[in-house]
Amino acid sequence: MHPWTLLGLSADADVRSIKRRYAQLLKDTRPDDDADAFQRLRRAYELALDIAQRGDGAAVPAPPSEFVPPRQEAAAEAEQASLHEPIARLVEASPSLDAALQQAADLQLERELQLYLLARCNSLDEKGCEILRWAMARLHWLSPWQADYLPQLQLELLADRWLAQELQVAAALLQAGTERSVLDHLVELARSEWLRPFERNLQFQEGVLRLLEQNEQWSPAFFERLADRLGWVEEQGRLPCPLDRWERLNRRCEYQAVKQRLLKHLNEKWPPSAEQRAAWLLLKPMTSIERRLLVDRFVEEDWWACEALDGRLRQDYPELPAQLGATAWQSWQDWRPRRWASAAACYAWLLLFAAMLLGMLYGNDPLQIAGHGKGLQGAVVANLMSSLAIVGLLASLVRGWSRLTRFMLWAELPLSRLLLPATWHADGSGMLVLRHCVPAAALASLVALFDPWTGGWAFALAVFALALLFLGHVCSGKSPWPGSLKGVSDMFKVDYSRKAEW
């Protein structure tokens, strides 16, 4: 196969185009995945470079099949094989590789020793790795200062395998959660002299990018420190990849930052801020009692924070709640307060006022308003003022009672599930027996005092039934006002859609 065919270039390609194309093909042709394919690519690259530098690319015929190594390299390999056995005995007899090198230099066999050690490094086992580290430090292998008689292609293959192994070590450290060790390892690797050649440095940076893309166990702080140590500066255009890929990495970094921030909120013993309380309500698995206790302490700022977090999750991170274990996070809106207190007070006043008028007109008025001689108009005004005062007092008592029942949730929620329909109690987010039904019974008893016909019990049952129907209606999320008055009630509704700073 002709080198231009394998590289996908024309015969007049220059050196820069060949190097750029080779770097692109390296992303799909890895030595640890397919060593033969990588060797063919490397030979094509070296031959194309030689042709381009000599400027006679168009005159070079296509080889019939594989590229044949230079004769000098084949002869060196044969000579190396013949000397392997005595050099191996020399290395085994020496107490260290430094001593073996000194002895080989005394015998003028340093070339043979390096060729033997290079062949020994073909297997990157524990001993091979030890030899390679020593040779890189002592003999400058894989660097521009290495001996010129070492086979270049073999060294390139060894460098790619060594780089892949070093990146695997970094990946294992990252999986273990030791970000500091990963950072130190990669920075030390980047400073190695064997990674100074442009192409090899490109391979290293590509490997680091893949490491970041294929692992999720890294924090934004780690990414920022790594980019700083490796000289990745977006403002100056010094990026290791195209801009769209860099932006994907930054979005992933932001995703990790949001995820870790939410995890920190969820691991708090109790959420002290609105942002943390919003994270608890939307994402933290809790029982109905725990959720009710949390919501009972919410103020308007907390609901704004919930709205902001909900919008951000829906728009930017829809998969994040499932990763955090929140399977039904959108149901948080069922716990939002229903604004029906004003409607309940209005209806209670109407019932009480009507009962007081009926009691007065039919002679069963406990307050004896008709006996004051003020006439019907004065009695109506007196009933009006009295009913307003009673409803105001009752509203204050109900508010205090509602706060008191927060300490009885351990009994209230089971009672609500037992006595109320599921659509009414809504597993704690709707109507509650003690908090809502007891005030309804108190109102029915108060109104029944003015019943002029049945002695109070029938009137009380009717009012209590109406109150329960009203509570079931509004606690299921429906409007407490008739359709014609709903627009008026919307003017008093609190707007939770205002975005909080999140």
Stockholm file with secondary structure:
# STOCKHOLM 1.0

chainA/1-502         MHPWTLLGLSADADVRSIKRRYAQLLKDTRPDDDADAFQRLRRAYELALDIAQRGDGAAVPAPPSEFVPPRQEAAAEAEQASLHEPIARLVEASPSLDAALQQAADLQLERELQLYLLARCNSLDEKGCEILRWAMARLHWLSPWQADYLPQLQLELLADRWLAQELQVAAALLQAGTERSVLDHLVELARSEWLRPFERNLQFQEGVLRLLEQNEQWSPAFFERLADRLGWVEEQGRLPCPLDRWERLNRRCEYQAVKQRLLKHLNEKWPPSAEQRAAWLLLKPMTSIERRLLVDRFVEEDWWACEALDGRLRQDYPELPAQLGATAWQSWQDWRPRRWASAAACYAWLLLFAAMLLGMLYGNDPLQIAGHGKGLQGAVVANLMSSLAIVGLLASLVRGWSRLTRFMLWAELPLSRLLLPATWHADGSGMLVLRHCVPAAALASLVALFDPWTGGWAFALAVFALALLFLGHVCSGKSPWPGSLKGVSDMFKVDYSRKAEW
#=GR chainA/1-502 SS CCHHHHHTCCTTCCHHHHHHHHHHHHTTCCTTTCHHHHHHHHHHHHHHHHHHHHTCGGGCCCCSSSCCCCHHHHHHHHHHHHHHHHHHHHHHHSSSHHHHHHHHHHTTCHHHHHHHHHHHTTSCSHHHHHHHHHHHHHSCTTSTTSCTTSCHHHHHHHHHHHHHHHHHHHHHHHHTTCHHHHHHHHHHHHTCGGGCSHHHHHHHHHHHHHHHHHCCCCCHHHHHHHHHHHTCBTTTTBCSSCHHHHHHHHHHHHHHHHHHHHHHHHTSSSCCSHHHHHHHHHHSCCCHHHHHHHHTTCCHHHHHHHHHHHHHHHHTCTTHHHHTTCTTGGGGGGGSCCCCHHHHHHHHHHHHHHHHHHHHHTTCCTTCGGGGSCHHHHHHHHHHHHHHHHHHHHHHHHHHHHHHHGGGHHHHHHHHHHHSCHHHHGGGTSCCIIIIIHHHHHHHHHHHTTCSSSTTHHHHHHHHHHHHHHHHHHHTTCCSSCGGGHHHHHTTSCCCCSCCCC
#=GC SS_cons         CCHHHHHTCCTTCCHHHHHHHHHHHHTTCCTTTCHHHHHHHHHHHHHHHHHHHHTCGGGCCCCSSSCCCCHHHHHHHHHHHHHHHHHHHHHHHSSSHHHHHHHHHHTTCHHHHHHHHHHHTTSCSHHHHHHHHHHHHHSCTTSTTSCTTSCHHHHHHHHHHHHHHHHHHHHHHHHTTCHHHHHHHHHHHHTCGGGCSHHHHHHHHHHHHHHHHHCCCCCHHHHHHHHHHHTCBTTTTBCSSCHHHHHHHHHHHHHHHHHHHHHHHHTSSSCCSHHHHHHHHHHSCCCHHHHHHHHTTCCHHHHHHHHHHHHHHHHTCTTHHHHTTCTTGGGGGGGSCCCCHHHHHHHHHHHHHHHHHHHHHTTCCTTCGGGGSCHHHHHHHHHHHHHHHHHHHHHHHHHHHHHHHGGGHHHHHHHHHHHSCHHHHGGGTSCCIIIIIHHHHHHHHHHHTTCSSSTTHHHHHHHHHHHHHHHHHHHTTCCSSCGGGHHHHHTTSCCCCSCCCC
//
